[in-house]
């Protein structure tokens, strides 16, 4: 990894969407990454020349060129891992992204949870530096956030990808009421349009799979006029 005094992985975001870039930067920094961001090819070339990064999150459409051009230039100089994140999801674009040296291709819109998982997975594959396991337990439920597994009474719980992302997000904010709007942004994606009832439905499904009495949930609580909370006593 880059030679940083604080040993945190350094990530460069190259995306012309400033609002989305800020949301991603704030999320990654909350997981102790060292994050820089820029919004053009020219600035990306400058930063990549002047600094060492461990991973680049790269949009395809940029105001003065494309992320493909940035990746080609980058590959001529180093092997830093690249995740393309773009609304351009045609097969030709995805194939081009991989052919010129991209390591992953994430279609927009995407959730912050999915982005975090892909970043961790790519860093782990590249640097063989697995993150410390994060495990949360409540009642007879064990959630391994790192391995993305859930068990109840020792048996695997069959959660969908979105259900797991929602549960993991509540685990990471345990005993803290989380507003519905923030959950939508972090789990479904900043600009994803979903029905307001979608969150309530996913909460109900989690309760049915994990609570002993879904009608009277002990852990996955509704916080009136706010949102939801994973309540775990003694934590």
PyMOL commands that set and color helices and strands:
alter all, ss='L'
color gray80, all
select helices_A, chain A and resi 18-30+41-50+67-75+91-99+112-127+161-172+180-188+197-210+214-216
alter helices_A, ss='H'
color red, helices_A
select strands_A, chain A and resi 10-14+34-38+55-58+61-62+65-66+81-86+104-107+135-138+141-144+149-152+155-156+178-179+220-223+227-230
alter strands_A, ss='S'
color yellow, strands_A
deselect
rebuild
show_as cartoon
